[in-house]
């Protein structure tokens, strides 16, 4: 009886060990990704599946795959994006422009998008032709956007919104005088909307966008950099870029 009991105990312990080993072998570490999910074509919900997708999201998921990590997307409002970094998610994938001010607070990967900022106005507006004409005007933007600082630098008053859709809705009915946004957004998405708005002037800046991390999370940033470098080398980043924009906008 004692031998039988001992044999049963050994069997139970062995099963536990094997189960634990199996779980450890199968379970991948998560890479949590903060993104708006309201900013097409970079980050948005698929109308059929409701899953978050887009250029930034696909690039981030491919990075996770190459790091042997499981990607987990965490939809977050832009105004809460940076305060949630390191708490709710590991990195931000949302066309984050690298600026000197942000580099003081956060770590960045190498850029995966290069673009420029442009001015958007109501189609009936004939006064604003470039960013130089924004002095004293009201510019709509999302809270925490680098475009807010550029609007203020141009002498404009800034009105904050939850997302770009809300900005364009008010611009459509002249509640604000102008908006600033990425040239790629204008080329790919704005032309497909019904808003009574138009882009004007030449790009007023060159923007380099990258993944953002907590300042002290440089180890993860380096690993992501390596994955991005490999994606550039083997053509994966260019392929994703062309899928969304019809051209390579990664450099």
Secondary structure, 3 states (H helix, E strand, C coil): CHHHHHHHHHHHHHHHHHHHHHHHHHCCCEEEEEECCEECCCEEECCCCCCEECHHHHHHHHHHHHCCCEEEEEECCHHHHHHHECCCECEEEEEEECCHHHHHHEEECCCCEEEEEEEEEECCCCCCCCHHHHCCCEEEEECCCHHHHHHHHCCCEEEEECCHHHHHHHHHCCCCCEEEEEHHHHHHCHHHCCCCEEEEEEEEEEEEEEEEEECCCHHHHHHHHHHHHHHHHCCHHHHHHHHHHCCCCCC
